[in-house]
Amino acid sequence: MGKISKKGVTLDKCKKCGGIWFDRNELDKLYSMEARR
């Protein structure tokens, strides 16, 4: 797994398939940032 940062949230990215893995509350954080726009 590699790490990527999106809007201040660090996510896990599979180097083999490119899939993104969210830890607890990371998806909620991204959604709430978008909702504020």
Contacts in CASP RR format, 6 or more apart in sequence:
PFRMAT RR
TARGET T0000
AUTHOR 0000-0000-0000
METHOD contacts of the structure
MODEL  1
MGKISKKGVTLDKCKKCGGIWFDRNELDKLYSMEARR
1 12 0 8 1.000
1 13 0 8 1.000
1 14 0 8 1.000
1 15 0 8 1.000
1 21 0 8 1.000
2 12 0 8 1.000
2 13 0 8 1.000
2 14 0 8 1.000
2 15 0 8 1.000
3 10 0 8 1.000
3 11 0 8 1.000
3 12 0 8 1.000
3 13 0 8 1.000
4 10 0 8 1.000
4 11 0 8 1.000
4 13 0 8 1.000
4 20 0 8 1.000
5 11 0 8 1.000
6 30 0 8 1.000
7 30 0 8 1.000
7 33 0 8 1.000
9 26 0 8 1.000
9 29 0 8 1.000
9 30 0 8 1.000
10 26 0 8 1.000
11 20 0 8 1.000
11 21 0 8 1.000
11 22 0 8 1.000
11 23 0 8 1.000
11 26 0 8 1.000
12 20 0 8 1.000
12 21 0 8 1.000
12 22 0 8 1.000
12 23 0 8 1.000
13 19 0 8 1.000
13 20 0 8 1.000
13 21 0 8 1.000
14 20 0 8 1.000
14 21 0 8 1.000
END
